[in-house]
């Protein structure tokens, strides 16, 4: 197989083509290096992300190791019911304590109210007793002297003496009837 000279490339042209390709390759490599220098440094951000991931992994591990995750739904329901019962017992105890304190306080208040009402009733009773005593005293004062005067011996002349005192005259004049003037007698 003989090769034609026309089919053979010229070495200078081939060398020039290789030189161009090498130049392009050199430019591409230099551009990549320049581009690499322009890339921002993400190492601090990546460090924070890695730290956050570590913390998240710790929390996730704690959650995975918790008792609630290891329980079946039926066991979890039993645990919740038992915890709720414990809380209700404590609430009931606190309510009973509060109710007892409230009952004692209300008992004291009721006692104070009853004492106040008793005092008010006592004041009203005392007023009624005073009024009744005054009325009875007036009645006795009106009846008793007359009864005593009539029970004394007649020789003492107590009724006449009382009449004279009531009319404001001497006892010798008390037994006389006052005279009515004639002008008044004619009118009658």
SEZA-348750 format. One line per field, with one value per residue (C-alpha): residue in three letters; x, y, z; residue number from 1. Coordinates in nm, 3 decimals, always signed. Example, Ala and Ser with C-alpha at 12.3 -4.5 7.8 and 13.67 -1.06 7.14 Angstrom:
2
type	c(ALA:SER)
east	c(+1.230:+1.367)
north	c(-0.450:-0.106)
up	c(+0.780:+0.714)
seq	c(1:2)
//
This chain:
188
type	c(UNK:UNK:UNK:UNK:UNK:UNK:UNK:UNK:UNK:UNK:UNK:UNK:UNK:UNK:UNK:UNK:UNK:UNK:UNK:UNK:UNK:UNK:UNK:UNK:UNK:UNK:UNK:UNK:UNK:UNK:UNK:UNK:UNK:UNK:UNK:UNK:UNK:UNK:UNK:UNK:UNK:UNK:UNK:UNK:UNK:UNK:UNK:UNK:UNK:UNK:UNK:UNK:UNK:UNK:UNK:UNK:UNK:UNK:UNK:UNK:UNK:UNK:UNK:UNK:UNK:UNK:UNK:UNK:UNK:UNK:UNK:UNK:UNK:UNK:UNK:UNK:UNK:UNK:UNK:UNK:UNK:UNK:UNK:UNK:UNK:UNK:UNK:UNK:UNK:UNK:UNK:UNK:UNK:UNK:UNK:UNK:UNK:UNK:UNK:UNK:UNK:UNK:UNK:UNK:UNK:UNK:UNK:UNK:UNK:UNK:UNK:UNK:UNK:UNK:UNK:UNK:UNK:UNK:UNK:UNK:UNK:UNK:UNK:UNK:UNK:UNK:UNK:UNK:UNK:UNK:UNK:UNK:UNK:UNK:UNK:UNK:UNK:UNK:UNK:UNK:UNK:UNK:UNK:UNK:UNK:UNK:UNK:UNK:UNK:UNK:UNK:UNK:UNK:UNK:UNK:UNK:UNK:UNK:UNK:UNK:UNK:UNK:UNK:UNK:UNK:UNK:UNK:UNK:UNK:UNK:UNK:UNK:UNK:UNK:UNK:UNK:UNK:UNK:UNK:UNK:UNK:UNK:UNK:UNK:UNK:UNK:UNK:UNK)
east	c(+0.000:+0.155:+0.057:+0.020:+0.203:-0.113:-0.277:-0.002:-0.045:+0.228:+0.423:+0.431:+0.058:+0.012:+0.250:+0.057:-0.274:-0.129:+0.008:-0.340:-0.503:-0.245:-0.300:-0.675:-0.618:-0.382:-0.641:-0.912:-0.699:-0.605:-0.975:-1.067:-0.803:-0.926:-1.283:-1.178:-1.027:-1.358:-1.562:-1.662:-1.540:-1.831:-1.630:-1.776:-2.133:-2.070:-1.924:-2.239:-2.456:-2.248:-2.280:-2.657:-2.681:-2.484:-2.722:-3.022:-2.876:-2.831:-3.192:-3.313:-3.116:-3.271:-3.618:-3.550:-3.434:-3.737:-3.980:-4.281:-4.137:-4.067:-4.425:-4.700:-5.009:-5.210:-4.934:-4.905:-5.280:-5.249:-4.957:-5.149:-5.457:-5.246:-5.079:-5.418:-5.556:-5.260:-5.319:-5.694:-5.625:-5.395:-5.652:-5.925:-5.711:-5.642:-6.012:-6.109:-5.856:-5.986:-6.347:-6.270:-6.104:-6.398:-6.647:-6.458:-6.450:-6.820:-6.894:-6.711:-6.896:-7.230:-7.145:-7.067:-7.391:-7.593:-7.429:-7.510:-7.869:-7.899:-7.770:-8.019:-8.304:-8.187:-8.194:-8.547:-8.655:-8.506:-8.696:-9.022:-8.953:-8.878:-9.199:-9.401:-9.238:-9.319:-9.680:-9.720:-9.556:-9.797:-10.092:-9.976:-9.913:-10.265:-10.443:-10.236:-10.264:-10.644:-10.662:-10.433:-10.624:-10.956:-10.810:-10.694:-10.927:-11.182:-11.074:-10.752:-10.939:-10.690:-10.934:-11.017:-10.652:-10.579:-10.866:-10.745:-10.395:-10.529:-10.743:-10.473:-10.684:-10.680:-10.841:-11.122:-11.231:-11.192:-11.527:-11.724:-11.866:-11.756:-12.035:-12.116:-12.159:-12.515:-12.431:-12.312:-12.611:-12.858:-12.698:-12.743)
north	c(+0.000:+0.293:+0.623:+0.927:+1.239:+1.428:+1.216:+1.285:+1.597:+1.845:+1.814:+2.189:+2.209:+1.910:+2.069:+2.395:+2.210:+2.035:+2.368:+2.528:+2.245:+2.265:+2.636:+2.584:+2.315:+2.544:+2.825:+2.588:+2.467:+2.827:+2.926:+2.640:+2.742:+3.103:+2.990:+2.777:+3.080:+3.268:+2.997:+3.118:+2.933:+2.732:+2.557:+2.768:+2.718:+2.349:+2.328:+2.483:+2.247:+1.952:+2.067:+2.110:+1.764:+1.623:+1.787:+1.663:+1.311:+1.328:+1.438:+1.173:+0.910:+1.029:+1.010:+0.663:+0.548:+0.696:+0.459:+0.600:+0.493:+0.141:+0.090:-0.052:+0.167:-0.041:-0.014:+0.359:+0.400:+0.214:+0.436:+0.752:+0.629:+0.550:+0.893:+1.061:+0.870:+0.980:+1.341:+1.312:+1.169:+1.462:+1.708:+1.545:+1.573:+1.940:+2.007:+1.831:+2.041:+2.360:+2.255:+2.191:+2.531:+2.695:+2.513:+2.627:+2.985:+2.978:+2.834:+3.125:+3.373:+3.208:+3.227:+3.597:+3.658:+3.465:+3.660:+3.984:+3.876:+3.763:+4.102:+4.277:+4.058:+4.127:+4.503:+4.476:+4.261:+4.510:+4.793:+4.598:+4.520:+4.885:+4.995:+4.729:+4.828:+5.193:+5.111:+4.884:+5.149:+5.414:+5.182:+5.100:+5.468:+5.548:+5.266:+5.195:+5.532:+5.525:+5.169:+5.249:+5.567:+5.377:+5.106:+5.347:+5.438:+5.710:+5.919:+5.996:+6.176:+6.064:+6.080:+6.442:+6.525:+6.370:+6.560:+6.887:+6.822:+6.736:+7.051:+7.266:+7.398:+7.358:+7.044:+7.237:+7.376:+7.048:+6.907:+7.206:+7.221:+7.510:+7.740:+7.790:+8.151:+8.250:+8.327:+7.973:+7.827:+8.005:+7.866:+7.513)
up	c(+0.000:-0.122:+0.009:-0.195:-0.103:-0.133:+0.131:+0.381:+0.590:+0.601:+0.928:+0.977:+0.944:+1.176:+1.426:+1.400:+1.461:+1.766:+1.890:+1.856:+2.039:+2.316:+2.338:+2.368:+2.629:+2.819:+2.808:+2.931:+3.223:+3.313:+3.300:+3.528:+3.779:+3.767:+3.811:+4.105:+4.274:+4.233:+4.414:+4.764:+5.072:+5.210:+5.480:+5.769:+5.646:+5.589:+5.942:+6.092:+5.887:+6.003:+6.368:+6.331:+6.175:+6.469:+6.718:+6.521:+6.521:+6.900:+6.948:+6.707:+6.897:+7.225:+7.071:+6.933:+7.278:+7.458:+7.621:+7.433:+7.097:+7.220:+7.347:+7.135:+7.085:+7.334:+7.598:+7.531:+7.587:+7.920:+8.026:+7.936:+8.125:+8.433:+8.421:+8.379:+8.679:+8.890:+8.792:+8.860:+9.207:+9.283:+9.145:+9.352:+9.665:+9.595:+9.530:+9.854:+10.044:+9.882:+9.945:+10.313:+10.349:+10.173:+10.398:+10.709:+10.580:+10.495:+10.838:+10.999:+10.777:+10.858:+11.228:+11.198:+11.009:+11.266:+11.549:+11.370:+11.310:+11.672:+11.784:+11.557:+11.691:+12.045:+11.982:+11.838:+12.135:+12.377:+12.209:+12.230:+12.595:+12.667:+12.492:+12.676:+13.007:+12.942:+12.855:+13.161:+13.379:+13.251:+13.309:+13.662:+13.732:+13.618:+13.805:+14.113:+14.294:+14.264:+14.388:+14.678:+14.760:+14.769:+14.987:+15.255:+15.544:+15.462:+15.754:+15.578:+15.298:+15.037:+14.744:+14.830:+14.868:+14.527:+14.366:+14.518:+14.387:+14.042:+14.027:+14.179:+14.471:+14.847:+14.984:+15.158:+14.821:+14.634:+14.746:+14.621:+14.279:+14.072:+13.974:+13.613:+13.509:+13.414:+13.055:+13.006:+13.193:+12.968:+12.661:+12.779)
seq	c(1:2:3:4:5:6:7:8:9:10:11:12:13:14:15:16:17:18:19:20:21:22:23:24:25:26:27:28:29:30:31:32:33:34:35:36:37:38:39:40:41:42:43:44:45:46:47:48:49:50:51:52:53:54:55:56:57:58:59:60:61:62:63:64:65:66:67:68:69:70:71:72:73:74:75:76:77:78:79:80:81:82:83:84:85:86:87:88:89:90:91:92:93:94:95:96:97:98:99:100:101:102:103:104:105:106:107:108:109:110:111:112:113:114:115:116:117:118:119:120:121:122:123:124:125:126:127:128:129:130:131:132:133:134:135:136:137:138:139:140:141:142:143:144:145:146:147:148:149:150:151:152:153:154:155:156:157:158:159:160:161:162:163:164:165:166:167:168:169:170:171:172:173:174:175:176:177:178:179:180:181:182:183:184:185:186:187:188)
//
